[in-house]
Each structure stands twice: as C-alpha cells, then as structure tokens.
C-alpha cells in the first residue's frame, strides 16, 4: 500500500485551490504538522500532485485566517503557540465543545451514539498499536462528530477554527510515549455514557475533563520547549 503523506495524498484537478486549502487545513487539525514547521509551496504541491499556484493561494488564505504565519522573507510556518495561548485555546475548547456536548446529549440519535462509540474503539485500537498518527486523527474525528451532533453549524465552525490553531500542538501528545488516560476510564467513555442518558450537564463536564486531562501532557511539553528556548524549523 502506498504511503500516505502528511497532507493526505494527491488530489484531483477540479477546484484545486479549495481542495489544497482543505488538505492543508485538515493537516493542521489532524496534527500532521508540527509547530514551527515550514510549509514550502513547491513541496506541498509535489505531494498533492498539483501546480504551485493553488497551493500558494491556500497558504496565503490560511495566513489571513491566522492558522499559519508568514515572516518578512515570505516563509510560511505553522505557528508556535505560547503557554498562555495554549491555555486560552484549551479553555475555549472546554467552553465551546462543552456546549456542543450538552446540546448533543439532547439531540443525538442512538445510531449517532453507536457511531461515536465505534470511533472511540478505533481510537483506542490505533493508540494501543502505537499508531499515534492514526490515533490523533481518530481523536479529532471523535470530537468533531460529537460537535456535529449538536446540530449547530455556527458552533461547529468555531470548533474547527480552534482545532486549526491547536491541532499542531497536539502532535506533542505522544512524543514521550505516554498515553493520557492510561490506567483510568477514558474521557470519551464518560461522554458516550452521558449521551446515552441524555444528560447535558454530565456530557458538558465529561468532554471538558477529557480536554483538560488529555491536554496536560501537551501543555507540559509546550512549557518545557518555552523554557529551553526551542525554535522549530522542520520543513514539510
């Protein structure tokens, strides 16, 4: 089987700018790129199998959305978040995703809850196999699926924007080989149980705790890098 690159492989020639934008945005949300990483247009274009122009357009669009940054030389990078920024985004995720979970508890169908449970099983399976790239993707899928159950497009757009900013930092989650919920009931299971019982406040608390506990290792890594004066320079 051909290896899938960090941007998901080649795309078709139709709506190239939009498709490359979605590929890049998906890579940010799914933690396939790291903070400080350079995104070279020609390298991204080569992986996607398209010309450089639509990739440049997509990169500039993401810069305008503050998902990427550009320096004075025109080099585009994934932002390196400060500790304060990480805490701010984490707290906003707890607030917004908590509201999404509360609404989902009142609106989710049994079929949707079963689909969410299957997503969690895939997450645990990939994590157990130490396939951490897939585990991060399944974790993102769990959170997004939960928010979609809220039936609130405006809320979902906010969540997407927060994940575009925070996704790259989540790439630190498994760097030291640890597993955030190892030895205790996973936060996802508490969310699923709250949905089954149609308990909005319990669902709100469960997803908030999942974000808080799961993010501790990430926050400690960001603090350590800040203390060491780390300067990311990886290239795509």
Number of C-alpha atoms within 10 A of each C-alpha: 3 5 7 10 14 19 22 15 15 17 17 11 11 8 10 19 21 14 18 25 20 14 21 24 23 21 21 27 25 27 26 22 26 24 26 22 19 21 21 17 20 16 14 25 19 14 17 22 14 19 16 18 14 19 27 21 17 23 27 18 15 18 17 12 13 15 21 24 20 18 8 6 6 8 12 22 26 26 22 23 18 14 16 12 13 20 15 12 16 20 15 16 21 21 15 20 26 24 22 27 32 28 25 28 28 17 16 19 14 11 9 17 21 13 15 23 18 13 20 22 15 17 23 16 15 18 19 12 10 14 13 19 16 19 22 23 19 22 19 19 18 21 21 18 18 28 26 19 22 21 15 13 11 8 16 21 12 15 19 17 16 18 26 24 26 25 26 24 28 26 21 20 22 19 13 9 10 10 16 18 13 8 7 7 9 18 20 25 17 18 28 22 17 23 26 17 12 18 18 22 15 20 30 24 21 25 29 25 19 19 20 18 15 18 20 13 20 20 22 14 19 22 16 13 15 15 9 9 9 12 12 16 13 14 14 18
